[in-house]
Amino acid sequence: MKYQFSRKMQNVKASAIREIFKALADKEIISFAGGNPAADAFPVDEIIKASEELLEDNPISVLQYGLTEGDPFFLKKAAAFINRKGGIIKEGDQIITTTGSQQIMDLASKVLCNEGDVVVVEEPSFLGSLNSFKENGCQLRGVPYKDGEIDLAALELALSSQPKPKFMYLIPNFQNPMGTTMSLDTRKKVLALAKQYEVLILEDDPYGELRFEGEDIPSLKQLDEDGLVLYGASFSKIMAPGMRVACAIANHELIEKMVVAKQGADVHTNLWAQKVIARLLDSMDMDAHLEKLRKIYKEKCELMLNEMEKHFSDQVTYTSPEGGMFIWVHLPSHVDTDAFVKEALKRKVAVVPGAAFLTDDSQECHAFRMNFSTPSREDIIKGVKILGDMTQTF
Ligand SMILES: Cc1ncc(COP(=O)(O)O)c(C=O)c1O
């Protein structure tokens, strides 16, 4: 049988980093390639207790079909938690549960874009989202960074060029892959541009709760007065990614369309997981839990940065994140990044080549991404030394 695949999928290649993830089956490899929460960051006992109680108290309510919008008790608790600092949920807004925030990208591009429509993205950006947009037939228009911030002149050009984009996709907090945070001033300018050119913003904020340095900056959604933002929050990085629970918040008109699309995608998000998270939000000391996570990630990030400072050649530069899970490393432009990453893998250290996060991965890129949340402290020390020794030959 010769399969006739859709045009939409022609643009989507098997991820360049699949090779790396295959290599990770080798237990000797130190992986800085993932983006998983640390093993000691999961509220395991609380999840077991809530799950057991639910199954004992009223098993059918957990095992039955549920509403596409989400479990009402979960939505109530999630809305209160996400909006606890105020200003995220506006008049006329609605909230839905999604199957991970990954599904927000899928549903948003499905309901907003026809084949060939343009989505403006940061360059580099989260690979999973870029693939989701491509799978829905979108054309990506990348906007580069300049001095650690999105280049606003390039953003204006991208928003004003024809064909007019359907939306722009941004990760303002502890960006994946760069670990950078958009300043308040830039957030305001981005919103002004969105208003001027009438382009919706999809604000993806799975790491916002993981700030371990500096002061919180209001989200684009909080700053928005004109219904310009579709906001995505996720419980993956603060509870457990395997539960696949996130929330999208925007004006009800947009959310209602996403609900219809979700019916065709998966009917509803796992009810058991929603109800467990609702119980945790109801009964757990969330501030203490988040404090614990921030402490774990701060310590690991500082350890990784200190080791990099000790071992990396001074020709190498890197970001210093205030939260999240990633550091973006720039190699000098004469270095072949792919060869560097392959050699690192031979020496049993995995990192992700930066080109994987570009709109077109055949573009030249002299950077790679390192993750500090998953590896153990011992592996951070050992792995950074190996990479550092490699940089001394530059
Ligand atoms: C920026 C960003 N958005 C979305 C996701 C998807 O997360 P989830 O679907 O688990 O909520 C990730 C996962 O790593 C991410 O880094």
The ligand as an ORCA input file, in Angstrom:
! r2SCAN-3c Opt
* xyz 0 1
  C       6.733     26.608     25.853
  C       5.977     25.337     25.995
  N       4.685     25.318     25.681
  C       3.958     24.207     25.810
  C       4.516     23.027     26.245
  C       3.646     21.813     26.324
  O       3.391     21.495     27.637
  P       2.133     20.645     28.087
  O       1.416     20.197     26.862
  O       2.698     19.499     28.850
  O       1.305     21.566     28.928
  C       5.878     22.999     26.585
  C       6.487     21.746     27.042
  O       7.656     21.607     27.241
  C       6.622     24.189     26.460
  O       7.921     24.244     26.753
*
